[in-house]
Amino acid sequence: MMGASIKRSISKSVLDRAASGLCLHCDEEAKKRGLCSRHYEQYRRAMQSCSAKERPDWEVEQIREGRVLNVHQIMEIRSKNIFTKAS
């Protein structure tokens, strides 16, 4: 979902939260796509429950609503801080 982006009205708060290294939904450390392990598994299971045809639109909606980061967003956020290790 390279072209999907967070709604402008919530973008700053979502990106600030992601830059903090915390999950977008709780205070655990973010592991993948701005989510902790528990929330990433919930996201992954929900995506798998969608049909292959529905998945791209469903994923775009999750990104736009700030529920998950776009695949490359976390790398962009981390690359702005030269002292943050990329994982």
DOZARO-55643 format. One line per 3 residues: for each residue y, x, z of N, C-alpha, C, O, CB. Coordinates in pm, 1 decimal, always signed. Glycine has a CB too. Layout:
N
Y/X/Z/Y/X/Z/Y/X/Z/Y/X/Z/Y/X/Z | ...
END
This chain:
87
-118.9/+82.4/+0.0/+0.0/+0.0/+0.0/+125.0/+86.7/+0.0/+213.1/+71.8/+84.8/-0.1/-93.7/+120.1 | +130.7/+174.5/-93.7/+239.4/+270.7/-101.9/+376.1/+202.9/-108.8/+471.6/+252.9/-49.3/+220.0/+359.9/-222.4 | +388.1/+90.6/-179.6/+517.6/+27.6/-199.7/+560.5/-67.8/-90.0/+675.8/-110.9/-88.9/+516.6/-44.4/-326.8
+471.3/-102.5/+3.0/+504.8/-197.3/+108.8/+594.2/-130.1/+212.0/+575.8/-13.0/+245.0/+377.1/-252.6/+175.5 | +691.0/-205.6/+262.5/+778.2/-150.6/+366.2/+810.3/-257.6/+470.0/+798.8/-377.5/+444.5/+908.3/-94.9/+304.2 | +850.7/-210.9/+586.6/+882.6/-297.8/+699.1/+1010.5/-375.2/+667.6/+1101.3/-323.5/+602.5/+898.3/-215.6/+830.5
+1016.0/-499.4/+714.5/+1138.0/-578.6/+698.6/+1256.5/-502.3/+755.8/+1246.2/-439.6/+861.2/+1124.0/-716.5/+767.5 | +1366.2/-507.9/+687.0/+1485.6/-434.6/+727.6/+1531.1/-473.8/+868.7/+1577.7/-388.6/+944.5/+1598.4/-459.2/+627.7 | +1518.0/-601.3/+904.1/+1566.5/-649.6/+1033.7/+1490.2/-590.3/+1152.9/+1543.5/-586.4/+1263.7/+1557.0/-800.5/+1038.1
+1367.9/-544.9/+1132.0/+1289.3/-488.0/+1241.8/+1255.0/-341.4/+1219.6/+1190.7/-279.3/+1304.2/+1162.0/-567.1/+1260.4 | +1296.5/-286.9/+1109.2/+1259.2/-151.5/+1070.0/+1294.4/-46.9/+1175.5/+1209.9/+35.3/+1210.8/+1326.0/-116.3/+940.1 | +1416.7/-48.6/+1225.9/+1458.7/+53.9/+1321.5/+1373.5/+50.4/+1447.1/+1329.4/+155.7/+1493.2/+1605.6/+35.9/+1357.9
+1348.9/-65.7/+1503.6/+1271.3/-71.8/+1628.0/+1126.2/-29.3/+1605.3/+1067.5/+37.6/+1690.2/+1275.7/-213.5/+1686.6 | +1068.3/-67.5/+1491.8/+929.9/-28.9/+1461.9/+920.5/+122.4/+1440.7/+830.7/+186.9/+1494.7/+877.9/-104.2/+1336.6 | +1011.5/+178.4/+1363.6/+1007.4/+322.1/+1335.9/+1039.0/+405.3/+1459.9/+982.2/+513.1/+1477.8/+1105.2/+356.7/+1224.8
+1129.2/+356.5/+1545.9/+1156.4/+426.2/+1671.7/+1031.9/+427.6/+1759.4/+999.6/+529.3/+1820.7/+1273.9/+359.9/+1746.4 | +962.2/+314.4/+1765.3/+839.5/+305.8/+1844.6/+734.7/+402.1/+1787.9/+668.2/+472.7/+1863.7/+784.7/+159.9/+1846.3 | +719.9/+405.2/+1657.2/+623.1/+494.9/+1593.7/+658.5/+640.7/+1620.7/+570.0/+722.6/+1645.6/+617.1/+469.2/+1442.3
+785.9/+672.9/+1616.0/+829.3/+810.2/+1640.3/+801.9/+854.1/+1784.0/+789.0/+973.4/+1811.5/+977.6/+824.2/+1609.6 | +793.0/+757.9/+1875.1/+764.8/+790.6/+2015.3/+619.6/+833.2/+2035.4/+585.1/+891.9/+2138.0/+796.4/+670.8/+2104.7 | +534.2/+803.1/+1936.2/+393.2/+838.4/+1947.9/+309.6/+733.5/+2017.4/+190.2/+753.6/+2039.8/+379.8/+966.5/+2020.3
+372.4/+619.7/+2052.3/+299.4/+512.0/+2118.5/+258.3/+405.5/+2017.9/+321.5/+387.4/+1913.8/+384.4/+449.8/+2230.0 | +151.4/+336.0/+2051.7/+103.4/+225.0/+1969.9/+215.5/+122.1/+1951.6/+297.7/+102.2/+2041.1/-21.6/+159.1/+2034.6 | +217.7/+58.6/+1837.8/+318.2/-44.4/+1811.1/+302.3/-166.6/+1901.2/+394.2/-247.8/+1911.7/+310.8/-87.0/+1666.1
+185.6/-180.8/+1966.9/+157.2/-302.1/+2043.5/+131.9/-280.8/+2191.7/+127.8/-377.3/+2268.0/+40.5/-369.4/+1985.4 | +115.0/-156.4/+2233.5/+90.2/-128.3/+2375.4/+140.6/+12.5/+2405.4/+199.5/+77.2/+2318.8/-62.7/-142.4/+2411.2 | +117.9/+59.6/+2526.7/+168.9/+190.3/+2565.8/+66.6/+302.9/+2554.6/+84.5/+409.8/+2613.0/+219.0/+183.6/+2705.4
-39.8/+278.9/+2480.0/-139.1/+383.5/+2455.8/-90.6/+473.8/+2341.7/-3.1/+435.8/+2263.9/-278.5/+321.3/+2421.9 | -148.7/+593.0/+2333.3/-113.2/+687.5/+2227.5/-157.0/+632.6/+2091.4/-269.7/+585.5/+2075.9/-178.0/+826.0/+2253.8 | -67.5/+639.2/+1994.3/-99.6/+594.4/+1858.5/-191.1/+696.2/+1792.2/-165.5/+816.4/+1798.8/+29.5/+573.9/+1774.2
-296.9/+649.1/+1728.9/-393.9/+735.8/+1662.5/-387.7/+723.4/+1510.5/-385.0/+823.9/+1439.6/-534.0/+703.3/+1710.7 | -385.4/+599.3/+1460.7/-386.0/+575.5/+1316.3/-288.5/+463.8/+1281.4/-288.9/+357.4/+1343.4/-528.4/+540.3/+1267.0 | -206.4/+489.3/+1182.9/-115.2/+389.2/+1128.2/-27.5/+323.3/+1234.2/+7.4/+205.7/+1223.4/-193.5/+283.9/+1056.0
+7.5/+401.1/+1337.1/+95.3/+351.8/+1443.1/+22.8/+270.3/+1548.5/+86.6/+204.6/+1630.9/+204.4/+269.2/+1383.9 | -109.6/+273.7/+1546.9/-188.4/+193.5/+1639.6/-278.5/+282.2/+1726.3/-322.5/+388.9/+1683.3/-272.8/+91.1/+1562.5 | -304.7/+236.8/+1847.0/-404.0/+302.3/+1932.6/-541.9/+267.9/+1876.6/-554.1/+186.0/+1785.5/-390.1/+257.0/+2084.0
-643.3/+329.7/+1930.8/-779.5/+306.3/+1881.3/-819.0/+159.5/+1889.5/-877.4/+105.4/+1795.6/-878.9/+390.2/+1959.8 | -787.5/+95.0/+2001.4/-825.6/-46.0/+2020.2/-757.1/-136.6/+1917.5/-822.3/-219.8/+1854.4/-790.0/-92.6/+2162.7 | -625.6/-120.1/+1901.1/-554.2/-206.1/+1807.3/-588.7/-173.3/+1662.6/-587.8/-262.2/+1577.5/-404.6/-193.6/+1828.6
-619.1/-46.7/+1633.6/-660.6/-12.3/+1497.4/-793.5/-79.8/+1464.2/-811.9/-128.8/+1352.7/-672.5/+141.1/+1480.9 | -885.7/-82.6/+1559.4/-1014.6/-149.9/+1535.7/-994.7/-299.4/+1514.9/-1061.4/-359.3/+1430.4/-1111.0/-125.7/+1653.6 | -904.5/-360.2/+1590.2/-874.6/-502.0/+1570.4/-817.9/-526.1/+1430.6/-856.6/-620.9/+1362.3/-775.4/-551.8/+1677.3
-726.3/-439.6/+1389.3/-666.9/-447.9/+1255.9/-774.7/-432.8/+1148.0/-780.2/-510.2/+1052.5/-557.9/-339.5/+1238.5 | -860.4/-331.0/+1165.6/-964.8/-303.8/+1066.8/-1062.7/-421.2/+1054.9/-1100.5/-459.8/+944.3/-1040.7/-175.6/+1104.1 | -1103.0/-477.2/+1168.1/-1194.5/-592.1/+1164.5/-1129.0/-713.6/+1098.9/-1193.1/-785.3/+1022.1/-1240.6/-627.9/+1306.7
-1002.1/-736.3/+1129.4/-931.1/-848.7/+1068.1/-921.1/-829.7/+916.9/-936.6/-925.1/+840.6/-790.3/-863.8/+1129.4 | -895.3/-706.8/+874.3/-885.3/-680.5/+730.8/-1020.6/-702.0/+663.0/-1027.6/-756.8/+553.0/-834.7/-537.0/+705.4 | -1127.9/-658.4/+729.1/-1261.3/-675.8/+671.5/-1302.2/-821.9/+662.1/-1386.6/-858.1/+580.2/-1363.0/-600.3/+753.1
-1242.6/-905.9/+745.8/-1276.1/-1047.8/+740.1/-1209.6/-1117.9/+621.2/-1246.7/-1230.0/+586.5/-1235.1/-1115.9/+869.9 | -1112.0/-1052.2/+559.2/-1046.6/-1106.2/+439.2/-1132.4/-1073.7/+317.3/-1204.1/-973.7/+315.0/-902.0/-1048.0/+422.3 | -1123.9/-1158.6/+217.9/-1193.8/-1127.9/+93.2/-1124.5/-1009.7/+25.4/-1007.9/-981.3/+52.6/-1197.2/-1252.2/-1.6
-1196.5/-942.2/-61.8/-1139.3/-827.4/-133.3/-1013.1/-867.9/-209.1/-920.0/-788.4/-222.3/-1242.6/-767.6/-230.9 | -1010.2/-989.2/-257.8/-894.1/-1038.3/-332.6/-773.1/-1059.7/-240.1/-659.1/-1037.0/-280.9/-929.3/-1169.9/-405.0 | -797.7/-1102.9/-117.3/-689.3/-1131.7/-21.8/-635.0/-1006.8/+47.7/-520.4/-1006.2/+92.5/-738.2/-1229.3/+82.8
-715.2/-902.0/+56.9/-679.4/-784.6/+137.6/-545.6/-720.3/+102.9/-467.3/-693.1/+193.9/-785.3/-682.5/+124.0 | -516.1/-695.0/-23.3/-387.1/-629.2/-51.6/-267.2/-709.5/-1.7/-175.2/-652.8/+57.2/-372.8/-605.7/-200.8 | -267.2/-839.4/-24.5/-155.2/-922.6/+21.1/-150.8/-929.7/+173.2/-42.9/-927.5/+232.5/-165.8/-1064.0/-37.6
-267.9/-938.2/+236.6/-275.1/-943.5/+382.5/-220.0/-814.5/+442.1/-144.5/-817.8/+539.3/-420.5/-966.9/+429.4 | -258.2/-699.9/+383.2/-210.2/-572.0/+433.9/-59.1/-557.7/+416.9/+8.5/-507.5/+506.6/-281.5/-457.6/+363.3 | -6.5/-600.5/+305.0/+138.8/-595.8/+282.1/+210.3/-679.4/+388.7/+313.4/-637.8/+441.5/+174.4/-647.7/+138.7
+156.2/-795.8/+419.7/+217.0/-880.9/+522.8/+218.0/-809.8/+658.7/+317.8/-815.8/+730.4/+141.0/-1015.3/+533.6 | +108.3/-742.8/+694.6/+100.2/-671.5/+822.5/+204.0/-559.9/+828.7/+266.2/-538.2/+932.7/-41.2/-613.6/+843.3 | +222.7/-490.0/+718.5/+322.0/-382.2/+711.9/+462.6/-440.2/+722.0/+544.2/-391.5/+800.2/+306.5/-300.9/+580.9
+491.1/-542.7/+644.2/+625.4/-603.5/+643.9/+663.5/-657.5/+781.0/+780.0/-651.6/+820.2/+632.5/-716.2/+540.7 | +566.0/-710.0/+853.7/+593.0/-766.6/+986.1/+593.6/-659.9/+1096.3/+616.4/-692.0/+1212.9/+489.5/-873.3/+1018.7 | +568.7/-533.2/+1060.1/+573.3/-424.7/+1156.6/+452.2/-418.7/+1247.6/+458.2/-358.5/+1354.8/+695.5/-437.0/+1239.0
+342.2/-480.3/+1206.3/+220.3/-481.1/+1287.9/+138.0/-353.8/+1269.2/+57.6/-317.6/+1355.0/+135.1/-602.8/+1253.6 | +158.9/-286.4/+1155.9/+89.1/-161.9/+1123.7/+181.0/-84.0/+1029.9/+260.4/-142.9/+956.5/-53.7/-188.7/+1057.7 | +169.7/+47.4/+1032.7/+251.4/+129.2/+943.3/+183.9/+144.9/+808.5/+61.5/+138.2/+797.1/+278.2/+266.6/+1005.1
+265.2/+165.8/+707.3/+214.1/+199.5/+575.4/+137.8/+331.3/+588.9/+168.2/+410.8/+677.9/+330.3/+210.0/+469.0 | +42.4/+355.0/+504.9/-44.5/+472.0/+513.6/+34.1/+602.9/+527.6/-5.7/+689.6/+605.4/-133.6/+478.8/+391.0 | +142.0/+618.8/+455.9/+214.8/+745.6/+454.3/+335.3/+748.3/+548.3/+399.8/+852.4/+561.5/+260.6/+775.1/+314.6
+366.9/+637.8/+613.1/+486.3/+635.8/+698.3/+477.1/+729.5/+817.5/+575.5/+795.5/+850.7/+511.2/+496.6/+747.3 | +363.4/+737.1/+881.8/+353.3/+821.3/+1000.9/+373.3/+968.3/+964.4/+431.3/+1043.7/+1042.5/+216.7/+801.3/+1069.9 | +326.3/+1009.6/+847.5/+348.8/+1148.1/+804.2/+497.0/+1173.4/+781.3/+547.4/+1281.0/+813.6/+269.3/+1178.8/+675.7
+567.1/+1075.1/+725.7/+710.9/+1090.1/+703.5/+785.5/+1097.8/+836.0/+878.2/+1177.4/+851.1/+764.9/+973.8/+619.1 | +745.4/+1015.9/+930.8/+810.2/+1015.5/+1062.0/+788.6/+1149.0/+1131.1/+882.8/+1207.6/+1184.6/+756.3/+900.5/+1149.5 | +665.5/+1197.2/+1130.3/+634.5/+1323.6/+1196.5/+697.8/+1442.5/+1126.4/+733.1/+1540.4/+1192.1/+485.2/+1342.8/+1203.7
+713.0/+1436.5/+995.7/+768.3/+1551.2/+923.8/+916.3/+1572.4/+954.8/+969.5/+1680.1/+927.9/+749.2/+1532.9/+774.1 | +983.5/+1472.2/+1010.6/+1124.3/+1486.7/+1047.1/+1140.3/+1569.9/+1173.8/+1249.2/+1620.6/+1201.0/+1188.6/+1349.6/+1066.3 | +1034.6/+1584.3/+1250.4/+1038.0/+1661.9/+1373.1/+954.9/+1788.0/+1352.4/+832.1/+1780.6/+1347.6/+985.3/+1578.8/+1494.2
+1018.6/+1901.3/+1340.3/+947.4/+2024.5/+1309.8/+855.1/+2070.1/+1422.0/+770.7/+2157.1/+1400.8/+1045.5/+2132.6/+1279.2 | +870.3/+2012.2/+1542.0/+788.1/+2052.9/+1655.8/+667.4/+1963.2/+1678.2/+588.9/+1988.2/+1769.6/+871.4/+2055.2/+1780.0 | +650.8/+1859.7/+1597.3/+538.7/+1768.5/+1610.7/+423.8/+1817.7/+1524.0/+440.7/+1843.4/+1404.8/+579.3/+1624.5/+1571.9
+307.4/+1830.4/+1585.2/+187.9/+1870.2/+1510.0/+140.3/+1753.0/+1426.3/+131.0/+1640.8/+1476.1/+74.9/+1918.9/+1605.2 | +110.4/+1777.6/+1301.1/+50.3/+1675.4/+1216.8/-97.1/+1668.5/+1251.3/-161.5/+1771.5/+1271.5/+71.9/+1705.6/+1064.9 | -150.9/+1546.9/+1258.2/-293.8/+1535.0/+1287.6/-369.6/+1489.0/+1167.1/-491.5/+1473.3/+1173.1/-317.8/+1439.8/+1402.6
END
